[in-house]
Amino acid sequence: MDNNFSALFLIRGLLIYLAPFILVGALLDQLWLALSIGLLLLTVWNYFFKLKLIRWLWRSRTIMPPSAPGSWSYIYEGIYRTQRRSQHRRRALARILRRFREASEAIPDAAVVFRADGSLLWSNKLAQFHFGLRWPSDAGIRLSNLIRHPEFVSYLNKGDFREAITIPSPVREHAELEIRIMPYSDDQFMLIARDVTQLRQLERMRKDFVANVSHELKTPLTVLQGYLEMMDEPASMPPTLQKKAVGDMYRQSERMRNLVNQLLVLSRMDSAARGDIFERKVGMPQLLRQIQSEMQPLAQQRQQQLLFNIAELDMYGREDELRSAIVNLVSNAINYTQEGGEITVNWRKVGQQAELSVSDNGAGIASQHLPRLTERFYRVDSDRNSASGGTGLGLSIVKHALEHHHSQLQVSSKEGVGSRFWFRISAELMTN
């Protein structure tokens, strides 16, 4: 406000305005009439500028005030300055709110703000994705009506938020959300939800892994322990039984060795990437011929016909991982094909890609097993002591090796007809 504006300033202005009317009234001996006329004109003048003020505040689209003399200029200027300060505050508040929203959208968790009565105030986009909320259209609706999982409703109504809870996502199948609620202000709370689906899956896999490894090792260790107890008194052990015991112990120790080796291979594949797959060239024809010579004796023992059709196609990749994948596919075909069966391995060009397939005319696999074949320790034959039963890790190794080469294992099988396992290498990994 101008320092000159005061009550004395107003009184002085009024007296200066009325002075001519007082002088004329005194000369004409009509003082009260002259004062009345002066005050009437002053009232009209004030109403005129009041009308301008109303029009400026309610109808004008500009923030600039209209021109006015005297005290009205102070009123207009004061309102204008107040509006400008309010405008600056609104802009500052909008910037703060925008930054808050940007920060809330940047956090990797779903965030929801709600009142003590459970009504929704705000949610970020991740909360809308996980819970199916629609903000701001859902504002004011109780969370228990928007997220209707019984455990969450009970948790919300109980009001004890010291422990987190985990519930399935209402809109995302197989997704699990860990929910924590904390006070946000006097009558508001903030809900933070984190997607723990992968953590839960890893935890289940860890438990299954420990259980399966324990189970896999228990059988051969039991066999070894049993025979060793019998050998504690070699004199009472017939030669035929001793020979059988040595053979069984050798097979069981070989089984454990294979299990440990395959676990080591999987561990290496699960570890950090070992360089660019484009760094080395793999001579696939030479690799396949080596595998053929290694697998041929095993096929001959089972009187099987093992055929390799090899095209002269090389690729970029990791030879040890490709070898592990192909050896597992071929050895599986040999183990699960009856004596006298036929196994064919093809390495050929398909369009711009290359395809490796392993086909057999064995017993085939039931359709319900196909989606789970690459799970660790999963086997179609549930008998862990069966002659054909492996460790259940072979196809998991194949899956990981192919993922490192941007490919996927495909399976087609029909019971009583046979199976075909194949994968394709993209054109970008081919060298010719």
C-alpha positions in Angstrom: 0.0 0.0 0.0 1.2 3.6 -0.7 2.6 5.2 2.4 0.5 8.4 1.6 -2.8 6.5 2.0 -4.3 6.9 5.4 -7.5 8.1 7.2 -6.1 11.6 7.2 -5.6 11.3 3.4 -9.3 10.2 3.0 -10.6 13.0 5.2 -8.5 15.6 3.4 -9.7 14.4 0.0 -13.3 14.5 1.1 -12.9 18.1 2.4 -11.2 19.2 -0.8 -14.1 17.7 -2.7 -16.8 19.4 -0.6 -15.0 22.8 -0.3 -16.5 24.2 -3.5 -20.0 23.1 -2.5 -19.6 24.6 0.9 -18.4 27.9 -0.6 -21.2 28.1 -3.1 -23.8 27.1 -0.5 -22.5 29.8 1.9 -22.6 32.5 -0.8 -26.2 31.5 -1.8 -27.3 30.9 1.7 -28.1 27.2 0.7 -25.4 25.4 2.6 -27.3 22.2 3.3 -28.7 22.0 -0.2 -25.2 22.4 -1.7 -23.8 19.7 0.7 -26.6 17.4 -0.2 -26.0 17.8 -4.0 -22.2 17.3 -3.4 -22.8 14.1 -1.4 -25.3 12.8 -3.9 -22.8 13.3 -6.7 -20.1 11.6 -4.6 -22.5 8.6 -4.0 -23.2 8.3 -7.7 -19.5 8.6 -8.5 -18.7 5.8 -5.9 -21.5 3.5 -7.3 -20.2 4.0 -10.8 -16.7 2.8 -9.9 -18.2 0.0 -7.7 -20.0 -1.1 -10.9 -16.7 -1.0 -12.8 -15.1 -3.1 -10.0 -17.9 -5.7 -10.2 -17.6 -5.9 -13.9 -13.8 -6.3 -13.7 -14.0 -9.0 -11.1 -16.8 -11.1 -12.6 -16.9 -10.4 -16.3 -13.5 -9.2 -17.5 -11.1 -11.7 -18.8 -8.0 -9.6 -18.1 -6.3 -9.3 -14.8 -5.3 -5.7 -15.4 -7.6 -3.3 -13.4 -9.6 -0.5 -15.0 -8.4 3.1 -14.5 -9.9 5.0 -11.6 -9.0 8.2 -9.7 -8.6 8.9 -6.1 -9.2 6.2 -3.5 -10.6 3.8 -6.0 -7.2 3.5 -7.7 -5.9 2.2 -4.4 -8.7 -0.3 -4.2 -8.2 -1.5 -7.8 -4.4 -1.7 -7.3 -4.8 -3.6 -4.0 -7.1 -6.2 -5.6 -4.8 -6.5 -8.6 -1.8 -7.1 -6.4 -3.7 -9.6 -4.3 -4.7 -11.5 -7.4 -1.1 -11.5 -8.7 0.2 -12.9 -5.4 -2.6 -15.5 -5.4 -1.7 -16.4 -9.0 2.0 -16.8 -8.1 1.0 -19.0 -5.1 -1.2 -21.1 -7.3 1.6 -21.5 -9.9 4.1 -22.4 -7.1 1.5 -24.9 -5.6 0.9 -26.4 -9.1 4.7 -26.9 -9.6 5.0 -28.6 -6.2 2.0 -30.8 -7.0 3.4 -31.6 -10.4 6.7 -32.6 -8.9 5.0 -34.7 -6.2 3.0 -36.5 -8.9 6.1 -37.0 -11.0 7.9 -38.4 -8.0 5.0 -40.6 -7.1 4.9 -42.0 -10.7 8.7 -42.6 -10.6 8.7 -44.8 -7.5 8.5 -48.6 -8.4 5.6 -49.2 -6.1 1.8 -48.6 -6.3 0.7 -45.7 -4.0 -2.8 -44.9 -2.8 -3.8 -42.1 -0.4 -7.2 -42.6 1.4 -9.0 -41.1 4.3 -9.5 -42.7 7.7 -13.0 -43.7 6.6 -11.5 -45.6 3.7 -12.5 -43.3 0.9 -10.0 -42.9 -2.0 -8.2 -39.6 -2.3 -5.5 -40.3 -4.9 -3.6 -43.1 -6.6 -0.7 -43.2 -9.0 -0.7 -45.0 -12.3 0.9 -48.2 -11.0 -1.9 -48.5 -8.4 -4.4 -48.2 -11.2 -2.5 -50.9 -13.1 -2.3 -53.3 -10.1 -5.7 -52.8 -8.6 -7.8 -51.6 -11.5 -8.5 -48.2 -9.9 -9.7 -45.3 -12.0 -8.5 -41.9 -10.6 -10.0 -39.3 -10.3 -13.4 -41.0 -11.2 -13.1 -43.3 -8.2 -12.3 -40.5 -5.8 -14.5 -40.7 -2.7 -15.3 -44.4 -3.1 -14.3 -46.7 -0.2 -11.3 -48.9 -0.9 -13.1 -51.9 0.4 -15.6 -51.5 -2.5 -12.8 -51.1 -5.0 -10.5 -53.9 -3.7 -12.8 -56.7 -2.6 -10.3 -59.3 -1.5 -11.6 -60.7 1.8 -8.2 -60.6 3.5 -7.6 -57.0 2.4 -11.1 -55.9 3.6 -10.5 -57.6 7.0 -7.0 -55.9 7.2 -8.5 -52.5 6.4 -11.3 -52.8 8.9 -9.1 -54.1 11.6 -6.9 -51.0 11.4 -3.8 -52.7 12.7 -1.2 -51.9 10.0 2.0 -53.0 11.7 2.4 -56.0 9.5 2.2 -56.2 5.7 -0.1 -58.6 3.9 0.1 -60.3 0.5 -2.9 -60.6 -1.7 -3.4 -61.6 -5.4 -3.9 -58.7 -7.8 -7.6 -58.2 -8.6 -6.9 -57.5 -12.3 -3.6 -59.3 -13.1 -3.7 -63.0 -13.1 -1.0 -64.8 -11.1 0.4 -61.5 -9.8 0.9 -61.2 -6.0 1.1 -57.8 -4.2 2.6 -57.1 -0.8 0.6 -54.3 0.9 1.8 -51.9 3.6 -0.3 -49.1 5.1 1.1 -46.2 7.1 -0.3 -42.9 8.5 0.0 -40.0 6.0 -1.5 -37.1 8.0 -4.0 -36.6 10.8 -6.9 -38.4 9.0 -5.2 -39.9 6.0 -3.3 -43.0 5.2 -1.0 -44.1 2.4 -1.1 -47.6 0.9 2.1 -48.9 -0.7 1.9 -52.1 -2.8 4.8 -53.9 -4.3 4.7 -56.6 -6.9 6.4 -59.6 -5.2 5.3 -62.2 -7.8 8.9 -62.9 -8.9 10.2 -63.0 -5.4 7.5 -65.5 -4.4 8.3 -67.6 -7.5 12.0 -67.6 -6.7 11.2 -68.6 -3.1 9.1 -71.5 -4.3 11.7 -72.5 -6.8 14.4 -72.4 -4.0 12.3 -74.6 -1.8 11.4 -77.0 -4.6 15.1 -77.0 -5.7 16.3 -78.0 -2.2 13.5 -80.6 -1.8 14.3 -82.1 -5.3 18.0 -82.2 -4.8 17.6 -83.8 -1.4 15.2 -86.4 -3.0 17.6 -87.0 -5.9 20.5 -87.6 -3.6 18.6 -89.6 -1.0 18.1 -92.7 -3.2 21.7 -93.2 -4.4 23.0 -92.5 -0.9 20.6 -95.0 0.6 21.7 -97.6 -1.8 25.4 -96.9 -1.2 24.9 -96.9 2.6 23.0 -100.2 2.5 25.7 -102.0 0.5 28.5 -100.5 2.6 26.8 -101.9 5.7 26.6 -105.3 4.0 30.3 -105.1 3.1 31.2 -104.5 6.7 31.2 -108.3 7.0 32.6 -109.4 3.6 32.9 -113.1 4.6 29.1 -113.4 4.9 28.5 -111.8 1.5 28.2 -114.1 -1.5 30.3 -113.3 -4.5 27.3 -112.8 -6.8 25.8 -110.3 -4.3 29.1 -108.6 -4.0 29.4 -108.2 -7.7 25.8 -106.8 -7.9 26.6 -104.4 -5.0 29.6 -103.0 -6.8 27.6 -102.5 -10.0 24.8 -100.8 -8.2 27.1 -98.6 -6.3 28.9 -97.6 -9.5 25.6 -96.8 -11.2 24.4 -94.7 -8.2 27.7 -92.8 -7.9 27.6 -92.1 -11.6 24.0 -90.9 -11.2 25.2 -88.5 -8.4 28.1 -87.3 -10.5 25.8 -86.6 -13.4 23.5 -84.7 -11.1 26.3 -82.6 -9.7 27.7 -81.9 -13.2 24.3 -80.8 -14.5 23.8 -78.6 -11.4 27.2 -76.9 -12.1 26.2 -76.3 -15.7 22.9 -74.7 -14.7 24.7 -72.6 -12.1 27.1 -71.3 -14.7 24.2 -70.5 -17.1 22.3 -68.7 -14.3 25.3 -66.5 -13.5 26.0 -63.2 -15.2 26.3 -63.2 -19.0 29.7 -64.4 -20.2 30.4 -61.9 -22.9 28.8 -61.2 -26.3 27.6 -64.3 -28.2 28.9 -62.6 -31.4 32.4 -62.8 -30.2 33.0 -66.4 -31.3 32.1 -68.5 -34.3 30.8 -72.0 -33.8 31.4 -74.6 -36.5 28.1 -76.5 -36.2 28.9 -79.3 -38.7 32.1 -80.2 -36.8 30.3 -80.0 -33.4 27.4 -82.2 -34.6 29.8 -84.8 -36.0 31.6 -85.0 -32.7 28.3 -85.4 -30.9 27.3 -88.1 -33.4 30.5 -90.1 -32.7 29.9 -89.7 -28.9 26.2 -90.8 -29.0 26.5 -93.6 -31.6 27.9 -96.2 -29.1 25.0 -95.5 -26.7 22.5 -95.9 -29.5 24.1 -99.1 -30.7 23.8 -100.6 -27.2 20.1 -100.1 -27.5 20.1 -101.3 -31.1 18.8 -98.0 -32.3 19.4 -96.2 -35.5 20.9 -92.7 -35.0 20.9 -90.6 -38.2 22.4 -87.1 -38.5 21.6 -84.8 -41.5 24.0 -81.9 -41.3 24.0 -78.8 -43.5 27.1 -76.7 -43.8 25.9 -73.9 -41.6 27.9 -72.1 -39.0 26.7 -69.6 -36.4 27.8 -67.2 -33.7 27.4 -68.4 -30.1 28.8 -70.3 -27.1 30.0 -73.7 -28.2 29.9 -75.3 -24.7 26.2 -74.2 -24.1 25.2 -75.4 -27.6 27.0 -78.7 -27.0 25.2 -79.2 -23.7 21.8 -78.4 -25.3 22.2 -80.8 -28.2 23.7 -83.6 -26.2 20.8 -83.5 -23.7 18.3 -83.6 -26.6 19.9 -86.5 -28.3 20.6 -88.5 -25.1 16.9 -87.9 -24.0 15.8 -89.3 -27.4 18.0 -92.4 -26.9 16.9 -93.0 -23.3 13.2 -92.6 -24.0 13.1 -94.5 -27.3 12.5 -98.3 -27.3 15.2 -100.7 -28.5 15.2 -100.9 -32.3 13.9 -97.4 -32.6 15.0 -94.6 -34.9 16.3 -91.2 -34.0 17.0 -88.4 -36.5 18.9 -85.2 -36.0 18.6 -82.5 -38.6 20.6 -79.3 -38.9 19.1 -77.4 -41.9 18.3 -74.0 -43.2 14.7 -72.8 -43.0 14.3 -69.5 -44.8 16.8 -67.0 -43.3 17.1 -69.1 -40.1 18.7 -72.4 -39.2 16.8 -75.2 -37.4 18.1 -78.1 -35.3 15.6 -80.8 -34.6 15.7 -84.2 -32.8 13.0 -86.6 -33.8 12.3 -90.1 -32.5 9.6 -92.8 -32.9 9.5 -93.6 -29.2 6.6 -93.8 -26.8 5.8 -90.0 -27.0 4.7 -87.7 -24.3 1.2 -86.9 -23.1 0.0 -83.4 -23.8 -0.5 -82.5 -20.1 3.3 -82.8 -19.6 4.5 -80.7 -22.5 4.2 -77.2 -20.8 6.3 -78.3 -17.8 9.1 -80.3 -19.6 11.7 -77.5 -19.1 11.0 -77.2 -15.3 13.9 -78.2 -13.1 13.6 -81.8 -11.9 10.3 -82.3 -13.7 10.0 -85.7 -15.3 7.3 -87.5 -17.2 8.3 -90.8 -15.5 7.8 -90.2 -11.8 9.9 -93.2 -10.9 13.3 -91.8 -9.9 14.8 -95.3 -9.9 13.6 -96.2 -13.4 16.3 -97.1 -15.9 15.3 -94.3 -18.3 14.7 -91.7 -15.6 17.4 -89.0 -15.7 17.9 -86.2 -13.3 15.2 -84.0 -14.7 17.7 -81.2 -15.4 18.5 -81.9 -19.0 15.7 -79.8 -20.7 16.3 -77.0 -18.1 19.9 -76.8 -19.4 18.6 -76.8 -23.0 16.1 -74.0 -22.1 18.8 -71.7 -20.6 21.3 -72.4 -23.3 18.8 -71.5 -26.0 17.7 -68.3 -24.2 21.3 -67.1 -24.3 21.1 -67.5 -28.1 17.7 -65.8 -28.4 15.9 -69.0 -29.2 13.3 -71.2 -27.5 12.8 -75.0 -27.4 9.7 -76.2 -29.2 8.1 -79.6 -28.6 5.6 -81.7 -30.5 4.7 -85.2 -29.4 2.0 -87.8 -29.7 1.7 -90.9 -27.5 2.6 -94.0 -29.4 4.0 -92.1 -32.3 7.0 -90.2 -31.1 8.4 -86.8 -30.3 10.1 -83.9 -32.0 12.2 -81.3 -30.2 13.5 -78.4 -32.2 14.7 -74.8 -32.0 15.6 -72.2 -34.6 18.5 -69.8 -34.7 17.8 -66.3 -36.0 19.4 -65.0 -39.2 21.4 -62.4 -37.2 23.4 -65.3 -35.6 24.1 -67.1 -38.8 27.5 -66.6 -40.4 26.6 -67.9 -43.9 
